[in-house]
Protein backbone atom coordinates (compact mmCIF):
# COMPACT_ATOMS: atom_id res chain seq x y z
CA UNK A 1 0.00 0.00 0.00
CA UNK A 2 1.21 3.52 -0.75
CA UNK A 3 0.16 6.95 0.48
CA UNK A 4 0.01 10.12 -1.58
CA UNK A 5 1.03 13.30 0.21
CA UNK A 6 -0.65 16.67 -0.16
CA UNK A 7 1.94 17.68 -2.78
CA UNK A 8 1.40 14.50 -4.76
CA UNK A 9 4.46 12.53 -3.61
CA UNK A 10 3.86 8.83 -3.18
CA UNK A 11 5.44 7.18 -0.16
CA UNK A 12 5.22 3.60 1.05
CA UNK A 13 2.74 2.99 3.84
CA UNK A 14 4.25 2.02 7.15
CA UNK A 15 3.08 -1.28 8.54
CA UNK A 16 3.89 -3.71 11.32
CA UNK A 17 4.87 -1.11 13.91
CA UNK A 18 3.54 -1.62 17.41
CA UNK A 19 1.97 1.69 18.43
CA UNK A 20 1.12 2.08 22.12
CA UNK A 21 -2.22 3.72 22.89
CA UNK A 22 -0.58 6.45 25.00
CA UNK A 23 1.42 7.60 21.96
CA UNK A 24 -1.75 7.76 19.89
CA UNK A 25 -3.43 9.82 22.61
CA UNK A 26 -0.47 12.24 22.73
CA UNK A 27 -0.63 12.68 18.95
CA UNK A 28 -4.41 13.19 19.08
CA UNK A 29 -3.95 15.95 21.65
CA UNK A 30 -1.24 17.60 19.56
CA UNK A 31 -3.32 17.30 16.38
CA UNK A 32 -6.35 18.85 18.11
CA UNK A 33 -4.22 21.74 19.38
CA UNK A 34 -2.67 22.20 15.94
CA UNK A 35 -6.07 22.28 14.23
CA UNK A 36 -7.28 24.84 16.77
CA UNK A 37 -4.19 26.97 16.14
CA UNK A 38 -2.93 26.58 19.69
CA UNK A 39 -0.24 23.88 19.60
CA UNK A 40 2.14 24.51 22.48
CA UNK A 41 5.86 23.82 22.61
CA UNK A 42 5.22 21.61 25.63
CA UNK A 43 2.74 19.41 23.77
CA UNK A 44 4.93 19.16 20.67
CA UNK A 45 7.97 18.34 22.80
CA UNK A 46 6.07 15.65 24.73
CA UNK A 47 5.00 13.95 21.51
CA UNK A 48 8.48 14.09 19.98
CA UNK A 49 10.06 12.78 23.18
CA UNK A 50 7.57 9.88 23.20
CA UNK A 51 8.41 9.09 19.56
CA UNK A 52 12.14 9.04 20.30
CA UNK A 53 11.77 6.90 23.42
CA UNK A 54 9.41 4.35 21.87
CA UNK A 55 11.44 4.10 18.66
CA UNK A 56 14.61 3.45 20.65
CA UNK A 57 12.92 0.87 22.86
CA UNK A 58 11.15 -0.90 19.99
CA UNK A 59 14.13 -0.72 17.64
CA UNK A 60 12.21 1.03 14.87
CA UNK A 61 12.84 4.18 12.89
CA UNK A 62 11.54 7.26 14.71
CA UNK A 63 10.42 8.73 11.41
CA UNK A 64 8.52 5.58 10.40
CA UNK A 65 6.92 5.43 13.84
CA UNK A 66 5.84 9.07 13.61
CA UNK A 67 4.42 8.54 10.12
CA UNK A 68 2.46 5.50 11.29
CA UNK A 69 1.03 7.31 14.32
CA UNK A 70 0.08 10.40 12.33
CA UNK A 71 -1.58 8.25 9.69
CA UNK A 72 -3.53 6.43 12.41
CA UNK A 73 -4.64 9.69 14.03
CA UNK A 74 -5.21 11.87 10.98
CA UNK A 75 -6.51 9.29 8.50
CA UNK A 76 -8.33 6.59 10.49
CA UNK A 77 -10.31 5.51 7.40
CA UNK A 78 -7.02 4.38 5.80
CA UNK A 79 -6.45 2.02 8.74
CA UNK A 80 -9.83 0.31 8.36
CA UNK A 81 -9.32 -0.16 4.62
CA UNK A 82 -5.91 -1.83 5.02
C-alpha positions as CSV (number, residue, x, y, z in Angstrom):
1,X,0.0,0.0,0.0
2,X,1.2,3.5,-0.7
3,X,0.2,7.0,0.5
4,X,0.0,10.1,-1.6
5,X,1.0,13.3,0.2
6,X,-0.6,16.7,-0.2
7,X,1.9,17.7,-2.8
8,X,1.4,14.5,-4.8
9,X,4.5,12.5,-3.6
10,X,3.9,8.8,-3.2
11,X,5.4,7.2,-0.2
12,X,5.2,3.6,1.0
13,X,2.7,3.0,3.8
14,X,4.3,2.0,7.2
15,X,3.1,-1.3,8.5
16,X,3.9,-3.7,11.3
17,X,4.9,-1.1,13.9
18,X,3.5,-1.6,17.4
19,X,2.0,1.7,18.4
20,X,1.1,2.1,22.1
21,X,-2.2,3.7,22.9
22,X,-0.6,6.5,25.0
23,X,1.4,7.6,22.0
24,X,-1.7,7.8,19.9
25,X,-3.4,9.8,22.6
26,X,-0.5,12.2,22.7
27,X,-0.6,12.7,19.0
28,X,-4.4,13.2,19.1
29,X,-4.0,15.9,21.7
30,X,-1.2,17.6,19.6
31,X,-3.3,17.3,16.4
32,X,-6.3,18.9,18.1
33,X,-4.2,21.7,19.4
34,X,-2.7,22.2,15.9
35,X,-6.1,22.3,14.2
36,X,-7.3,24.8,16.8
37,X,-4.2,27.0,16.1
38,X,-2.9,26.6,19.7
39,X,-0.2,23.9,19.6
40,X,2.1,24.5,22.5
41,X,5.9,23.8,22.6
42,X,5.2,21.6,25.6
43,X,2.7,19.4,23.8
44,X,4.9,19.2,20.7
45,X,8.0,18.3,22.8
46,X,6.1,15.7,24.7
47,X,5.0,13.9,21.5
48,X,8.5,14.1,20.0
49,X,10.1,12.8,23.2
50,X,7.6,9.9,23.2
51,X,8.4,9.1,19.6
52,X,12.1,9.0,20.3
53,X,11.8,6.9,23.4
54,X,9.4,4.4,21.9
55,X,11.4,4.1,18.7
56,X,14.6,3.5,20.7
57,X,12.9,0.9,22.9
58,X,11.1,-0.9,20.0
59,X,14.1,-0.7,17.6
60,X,12.2,1.0,14.9
61,X,12.8,4.2,12.9
62,X,11.5,7.3,14.7
63,X,10.4,8.7,11.4
64,X,8.5,5.6,10.4
65,X,6.9,5.4,13.8
66,X,5.8,9.1,13.6
67,X,4.4,8.5,10.1
68,X,2.5,5.5,11.3
69,X,1.0,7.3,14.3
70,X,0.1,10.4,12.3
71,X,-1.6,8.3,9.7
72,X,-3.5,6.4,12.4
73,X,-4.6,9.7,14.0
74,X,-5.2,11.9,11.0
75,X,-6.5,9.3,8.5
76,X,-8.3,6.6,10.5
77,X,-10.3,5.5,7.4
78,X,-7.0,4.4,5.8
79,X,-6.5,2.0,8.7
80,X,-9.8,0.3,8.4
81,X,-9.3,-0.2,4.6
82,X,-5.9,-1.8,5.0
